[in-house]
Amino acid sequence: MRPSALEAVALAALLAASDVAAAPGSPSDAVVLSGKRALKRRSLQVTDANFNEVQVVHVAAGVPTTLSFRQPLRPESVILADITNAFLPVKATETSIVLIPKRDLGHRSMTTLTVTLADGTILPLLLTTVAKEADIGVDINVALVRQAPPESASVCKASVLQLRAELDECRADQGSAGIAKVASLVLQQDLARPQVFERHEVRRRDKQERLLVDVRQAYRIFGHTYLVVTLENRDPSRAWVLDRPELAVNGGNQSIDVQVAAFQMDMPAIAPNETGKVVVAFQTPPQSSGNSFSLQLLEKNGSRHVKLDGLSL
């Protein structure tokens, strides 16, 4: 199979920008040396005998990887499970897919690319980064006698590997993720206008819908406000689950919605006679002596909504 025009341009640029050595073998086994990483062109043959084995494609930062198929694809059904935003937008045609990672995938990370052929066959591929090589092109020939169902073992296996990699990444980052996000906020600040840290008590309590709601504290740092609220569920028969919070700032004769940047709860559901804590984060609006806030906590799949007006934050 001949390489696409985009792959040829990318390969030519890599040849011009680096020391190049061609390895012996067929065109499908061509190797280009770029720095410390070998850029390879490979062929994959998917048959009934190996269909349940999930095929792996090696990707690397800034290296375009072109997947060329002998069978036509459904371009609109190409799905990249890119939860870490590591790739540029995927470009897919009826015969090829171009992947361009913005950065190397972590050593624990794997990303799933799901390809649907025109005949309905679903082919999962695992994308990962290895230290010494990357695929500049992969020629894929799917030669199946029996068409695989959507719930085939290879699809399930790819999903399990993806979920396991995501879980490992979450576990690896949980201790430092918050610190990294704060550091990112610091980088965005104007050094000529330093942001100070504020914390003050709000102490607004109300009873609504058999919930005792207590707005406790407001933290203000780096242009954002973090509002801490506790809820005690006094309904003896039903748990309460937060769907989402809504905020508005009221001044004069108008009310303006405030976009909630993030919210977290310390428990997935507040059982009867239990108390949960919610943190609502939003960009701090311009301060004015005549302004007040409205906070609404909406129940998921229910109507026990709570609304507090006249908050001074």
C-alpha positions as CSV (number, residue, x, y, z in Angstrom):
1,M,0.0,0.0,0.0
2,R,1.4,3.4,-0.9
3,P,1.7,6.1,1.8
4,S,-0.7,9.0,1.8
5,A,0.4,12.5,0.7
6,L,0.3,13.8,4.2
7,E,2.5,10.9,5.5
8,A,4.9,11.5,2.7
9,V,5.3,15.2,3.5
10,A,5.8,14.4,7.2
11,L,8.3,11.7,6.4
12,A,10.2,14.1,4.1
13,A,10.4,16.7,6.8
14,L,11.7,14.3,9.3
15,L,14.4,13.1,6.8
16,A,15.5,16.7,6.2
17,A,15.6,17.7,9.9
18,S,17.5,14.7,11.3
19,D,20.3,12.2,10.7
20,V,18.7,9.5,8.6
21,A,19.5,5.8,8.3
22,A,17.5,3.4,6.3
23,A,17.2,-0.1,7.6
24,P,17.1,-3.0,5.2
25,G,13.9,-4.8,4.5
26,S,10.7,-4.3,2.7
27,P,9.0,-0.8,2.5
28,S,6.6,-1.9,5.2
29,D,9.5,-2.3,7.6
30,A,11.2,1.0,6.8
31,V,12.9,2.7,9.7
32,V,13.9,6.4,10.0
33,L,16.2,7.5,12.8
34,S,15.1,10.9,14.3
35,G,17.2,11.8,17.3
36,K,17.0,8.9,19.8
37,R,13.6,7.6,18.4
38,A,13.3,5.2,15.5
39,L,10.3,6.1,13.2
40,K,8.9,2.9,11.7
41,R,6.4,1.9,9.0
42,R,4.7,-1.3,9.8
43,S,2.0,-3.7,8.5
44,L,-0.7,-5.3,10.6
45,Q,-2.8,-8.2,9.4
46,V,-6.0,-8.8,11.3
47,T,-7.5,-12.2,10.8
48,D,-9.9,-14.5,12.6
49,A,-7.0,-16.1,14.3
50,N,-5.7,-12.9,16.0
51,F,-8.8,-10.7,16.1
52,N,-9.2,-11.1,19.8
53,E,-5.7,-9.7,20.3
54,V,-5.8,-5.9,20.7
55,Q,-3.4,-4.3,18.2
56,V,-1.0,-1.6,19.6
57,V,0.2,1.6,17.7
58,H,3.2,3.5,19.0
59,V,2.7,7.3,19.0
60,A,5.0,10.1,20.0
61,A,4.9,13.9,20.5
62,G,4.8,15.8,17.2
63,V,5.1,12.7,15.1
64,P,2.2,12.3,12.6
65,T,1.1,8.6,12.5
66,T,-1.0,7.6,9.5
67,L,-3.1,4.5,9.7
68,S,-3.9,3.2,6.2
69,F,-6.7,0.7,5.7
70,R,-7.3,-1.6,2.7
71,Q,-11.0,-1.8,3.6
72,P,-13.1,1.4,3.5
73,L,-13.9,3.1,6.8
74,R,-16.8,5.0,8.3
75,P,-14.9,8.3,9.0
76,E,-17.8,9.6,11.2
77,S,-17.5,6.5,13.4
78,V,-13.8,6.9,14.3
79,I,-13.7,7.5,18.1
80,L,-10.6,8.6,20.0
81,A,-10.9,8.2,23.8
82,D,-8.6,11.2,24.5
83,I,-9.4,12.0,28.1
84,T,-6.1,13.9,28.7
85,N,-6.3,16.1,25.6
86,A,-3.0,14.7,24.3
87,F,-3.9,14.7,20.6
88,L,-4.7,17.3,18.0
89,P,-8.1,16.7,16.3
90,V,-8.2,13.4,14.4
91,K,-8.3,13.6,10.6
92,A,-10.1,10.6,9.0
93,T,-11.1,9.7,5.4
94,E,-12.6,6.5,4.0
95,T,-9.1,4.9,3.8
96,S,-6.9,6.5,6.4
97,I,-6.6,8.1,9.8
98,V,-4.0,10.7,10.9
99,L,-3.0,11.0,14.6
100,I,-0.8,13.8,15.9
101,P,0.0,13.7,19.6
102,K,0.8,17.0,21.2
103,R,2.9,15.2,23.8
104,D,4.1,11.7,24.7
105,L,1.6,9.6,26.6
106,G,2.6,8.8,30.1
107,H,4.2,5.4,30.9
108,R,1.0,4.4,32.6
109,S,-1.3,5.9,29.9
110,M,-3.0,4.1,27.0
111,T,-5.6,5.7,24.7
112,T,-8.2,3.7,22.7
113,L,-8.9,4.4,19.1
114,T,-12.1,2.7,17.9
115,V,-12.5,2.3,14.1
116,T,-15.6,1.1,12.4
117,L,-15.2,-0.4,8.9
118,A,-17.8,0.1,6.2
119,D,-19.1,-3.4,6.7
120,G,-19.8,-2.7,10.4
121,T,-16.7,-4.5,11.8
122,I,-15.4,-2.7,14.9
123,L,-11.7,-2.6,15.4
124,P,-10.1,-1.3,18.6
125,L,-6.5,-0.1,18.7
126,L,-4.4,0.9,21.7
127,L,-2.2,3.9,21.4
128,T,0.8,4.2,23.6
129,T,4.3,5.7,23.8
130,V,7.5,3.8,24.1
131,A,10.9,5.2,24.6
132,K,12.9,4.2,21.5
133,E,10.4,4.1,18.6
134,A,7.2,5.5,17.1
135,D,5.0,4.5,14.1
136,I,5.2,7.0,11.2
137,G,2.7,4.8,9.3
138,V,0.8,1.6,9.9
139,D,-0.8,-0.4,7.0
140,I,-3.8,-2.3,8.3
141,N,-5.5,-5.2,6.5
142,V,-8.6,-6.6,8.1
143,A,-9.1,-10.0,6.5
144,L,-12.0,-11.6,8.5
145,V,-14.0,-14.6,7.3
146,R,-16.5,-14.1,10.2
147,Q,-17.6,-10.6,10.9
148,A,-17.0,-9.7,14.6
149,P,-19.9,-8.6,16.7
150,P,-19.8,-5.2,18.5
151,E,-19.4,-7.1,21.9
152,S,-16.5,-9.1,20.7
153,A,-13.7,-10.0,23.1
154,S,-11.2,-7.6,21.5
155,V,-13.5,-4.6,22.0
156,C,-14.2,-5.6,25.6
157,K,-10.4,-6.2,26.2
158,A,-9.5,-2.8,24.8
159,S,-12.1,-1.1,27.0
160,V,-10.8,-2.9,30.1
161,L,-7.2,-1.9,29.3
162,Q,-8.3,1.7,28.7
163,L,-10.2,1.9,32.1
164,R,-7.2,0.2,33.9
165,A,-4.8,2.8,32.4
166,E,-7.1,5.7,33.4
167,L,-7.4,4.3,37.0
168,D,-3.6,3.9,37.3
169,E,-3.2,7.5,36.0
170,C,-5.7,8.8,38.6
171,R,-4.0,6.9,41.4
172,A,-0.6,8.2,40.3
173,D,-1.7,11.8,40.1
174,Q,-4.1,12.0,43.1
175,G,-1.5,13.3,45.5
176,S,-0.1,16.0,43.2
177,A,-3.0,16.9,40.9
178,G,-4.3,19.7,43.2
179,I,-0.8,21.2,43.6
180,A,-0.4,21.2,39.8
181,K,-3.7,23.0,39.3
182,V,-2.8,25.6,41.8
183,A,0.5,26.1,40.1
184,S,-1.3,26.6,36.8
185,L,-3.5,29.3,38.4
186,V,-0.4,31.1,39.7
187,L,1.1,31.1,36.2
188,Q,-2.0,32.9,34.8
189,Q,-1.8,35.8,37.3
190,D,-0.6,39.3,36.4
191,L,2.5,39.9,38.4
192,A,1.7,43.6,38.5
193,R,-1.6,42.9,40.2
194,P,-0.9,40.3,42.9
195,Q,-3.9,38.4,44.3
196,V,-4.2,38.0,48.0
197,F,-5.7,35.1,49.9
198,E,-9.0,35.8,51.7
199,R,-11.1,33.7,54.0
200,H,-14.2,34.8,55.9
201,E,-17.2,33.3,57.6
202,V,-20.5,33.5,55.9
203,R,-22.7,31.7,58.5
204,R,-26.1,31.6,56.6
205,R,-28.4,28.8,57.8
206,D,-31.8,27.8,56.4
207,K,-34.2,24.9,56.5
208,Q,-35.8,23.9,53.2
209,E,-37.2,20.6,51.8
210,R,-36.2,18.8,55.0
211,L,-32.6,19.9,54.5
212,L,-30.6,22.0,56.9
213,V,-28.4,24.1,54.7
214,D,-25.5,26.0,56.3
215,V,-23.3,28.3,54.1
216,R,-20.1,28.3,56.2
217,Q,-17.1,29.9,54.6
218,A,-15.8,31.6,51.5
219,Y,-12.2,31.4,50.3
220,R,-11.0,33.9,47.7
221,I,-7.7,33.3,45.9
222,F,-6.3,33.9,42.4
223,G,-9.4,35.5,41.1
224,H,-11.7,32.6,42.2
225,T,-14.1,32.1,45.1
226,Y,-14.6,28.8,46.8
227,L,-17.8,28.5,48.7
228,V,-18.2,25.9,51.4
229,V,-21.7,24.6,52.2
230,T,-22.9,21.8,54.5
231,L,-26.3,20.0,54.1
232,E,-27.9,17.9,56.7
233,N,-30.6,15.5,55.3
234,R,-33.5,15.4,57.8
235,D,-35.7,13.3,55.6
236,P,-35.9,9.9,57.3
237,S,-36.8,8.0,54.1
238,R,-34.8,9.4,51.2
239,A,-31.2,10.2,50.4
240,W,-30.4,13.5,48.7
241,V,-28.1,13.7,45.7
242,L,-26.7,16.9,44.2
243,D,-27.2,17.4,40.5
244,R,-25.5,20.8,40.2
245,P,-25.3,24.2,41.9
246,E,-26.4,27.4,40.3
247,L,-25.2,30.9,41.2
248,A,-26.3,34.5,40.4
249,V,-25.2,37.9,41.4
250,N,-27.9,40.4,42.2
251,G,-27.3,44.2,41.9
252,G,-29.8,47.0,41.3
253,N,-32.8,45.6,39.5
254,Q,-31.0,42.8,37.7
255,S,-29.7,39.3,38.3
256,I,-26.8,37.9,36.3
257,D,-25.9,34.2,36.3
258,V,-22.4,33.3,37.5
259,Q,-20.7,30.4,35.7
260,V,-19.7,27.6,38.1
261,A,-16.2,26.6,37.3
262,A,-16.2,23.4,39.4
263,F,-18.0,21.8,42.3
264,Q,-17.3,18.8,44.5
265,M,-19.1,16.9,47.2
266,D,-17.5,14.8,49.9
267,M,-20.0,12.0,49.5
268,P,-22.0,10.8,46.4
269,A,-25.3,10.9,48.3
270,I,-26.4,12.3,51.7
271,A,-28.3,9.5,53.5
272,P,-31.0,10.3,56.0
273,N,-29.6,11.9,59.2
274,E,-26.2,12.4,57.6
275,T,-24.4,15.7,56.8
276,G,-22.5,16.3,53.6
277,K,-20.2,19.1,52.5
278,V,-20.2,20.8,49.1
279,V,-17.5,23.2,47.6
280,V,-18.6,25.5,44.8
281,A,-15.9,27.3,42.8
282,F,-16.5,30.2,40.5
283,Q,-14.7,33.2,39.1
284,T,-15.0,36.1,41.5
285,P,-17.3,38.8,40.0
286,P,-16.5,42.5,40.4
287,Q,-17.2,43.6,44.0
288,S,-19.8,46.2,44.8
289,S,-21.4,47.2,48.1
290,G,-24.8,46.7,46.7
291,N,-24.3,43.2,45.3
292,S,-25.6,40.0,46.8
293,F,-25.6,36.4,45.7
294,S,-28.2,33.7,45.1
295,L,-27.2,30.0,45.5
296,Q,-29.4,27.2,44.3
297,L,-28.6,23.5,44.9
298,L,-30.6,21.3,42.6
299,E,-31.4,17.7,43.5
300,K,-30.6,15.0,40.9
301,N,-33.8,13.2,39.7
302,G,-35.9,15.0,42.3
303,S,-37.6,18.2,43.2
304,R,-36.1,19.0,46.6
305,H,-34.2,22.0,45.4
306,V,-32.7,24.6,47.8
307,K,-32.4,28.3,47.1
308,L,-30.7,30.9,49.3
309,D,-30.9,34.6,48.4
310,G,-29.2,37.6,49.8
311,L,-25.8,36.0,50.4
312,S,-22.9,38.3,51.1
313,L,-19.7,36.7,49.8
